[in-house]
């Protein structure tokens, strides 16, 4: 799961690189970003939340208690009922796409691009049905401990968008429409066609049905609303930030989105992948009433997330200029004054403060969902959403401008995770809070050493150096290449410092690296 989602995040960043290079960070980029607000809301509320978490515990419970016929009955009813609802949402949003632009971008600053926002929204709206069906099929595959095929969906989706930016855009006017058509194609292939072929191999049993009286179906729909509201929080926060960003000059929406996507890369690679991987196990332990194994697995996963993500947070904060230059300072976005790129740098530093908290969030949510306690985390999430909006309003009164958006997001994430940790213990009979606290403390020490190495390398190595490769000056790409050198050199050295410091502090999480290296050495052919 980590590898497939890592590849997905890499392709996602390359997708954003293509957007920045081909179209810059101005009007068209803002229109493209805002056009996804309505489709994304549908995805987060239906496919992203309910179908990946409300359905799995019920399907898994039937599957692991020798009631497979009931499991497929629930699958069929949920597909039938939700297909009707999702198609109705898509048709409604397609018809009223233009009026809805005033909801997602209420500021008069965006009046000039409203027709383009509506057009792009109409192109990508049908893709949400593919996400819906794919999310449900992915859920059945997860319940059977099959993770490879679900990992392909996001990768093909991103490849479709990249293909749209680099090739399809030349066939449309404005060219940004090519990216939207690429998104639609990638969604249908990666989330509909490929998972369907995988489901045929495991023996899919689908018969259209509206039997909502089945107890398993009732349980799914009871869990659905709380699960939706809980897991969709990162996406909802992003949407709220986009609304507030619409009050700032052109380029702010795109810059906030790009920096947020960089922050969400570790969330997808580590937070979501570990949460997805551990969820079937936690569900199975709860169904079998093995809460001792549940608590052990939950505590171990939480410590792993902290150990992995704290140094990433430090890396993003210290090396933000180099990271943004490597990924986004190309083509139209690499303007002489670099104003748009600098907006991404400053936003990324504040988003980085919440990386570990956002990565802990999906693990905590699924810990609640696995024991079918979904109301409490939703209440906590709702309270935190009000805190988030209040912070946005307060920060608008301060002289920090658009930087109040990422800062409010990070502070809200930390507040939410603290509240969830406080309430999860009584629900599962306690967890290793002392071990988690010790891991946070030691990882902070290790991350500080890691950050010092990064900062030292950043100061010692020259800035914007001319780069010559095989006797040829890289010209316009010298800055990008040199930023990569500055990022990789101190980054790799700092990573080893982090690991050695963790070993010195006797952190058990450091053993992961030793075991990984040991397995790799064992696979090498004998000399």
Secondary structure, 3 states (H helix, E strand, C coil): CHHHHHHHHHHHHHHHHHHHHHHCCCHHHHHHHHHHHHHHHHHHHHHHCHHHHHHHHHHHHHHCCCCHHHHHHHHHHHHHHHHHHHHHHHHHHHHCHHHHHHHHCCCHHHHHHHHHHHHHHHHHHCHHHHHHHHHHHHHHHHHCCCCHHHHHHHHHHHHHHHHHHHCHHHHCCCCCHHHHHHHHHHHHHHHHHHHHHHHHHHCCCCCCCCCCCCHHHHHHHHHHHHHHHHHCHHHHHHHHHHHHHCCCCCCHHHHHHHHHHHHHHHHHHHHHHHHHHHHHHHHHHHHCCCHHHHHHHHHHHHHHHHHHHHHHHHHHHHCHHHHHHHHHCCHHHCCCCCHHHHHHHHHHHHHHCCHHHHHHHHHHHHHHHHCCCCHHHHHHHHHHHHHHHHHHHHHHCCCCCCHHHHHHHHHHHHHHHHHHHHHHHHHHCCCCHHHHHHHHHHHHHHHHHHHHHHHHHHHHCCCCCCCEECCEECHHHHHHHHHHHHHHHHHHHHHHHHHHHHHHCCCHHHHHHHHHHHHHHHHCCCC
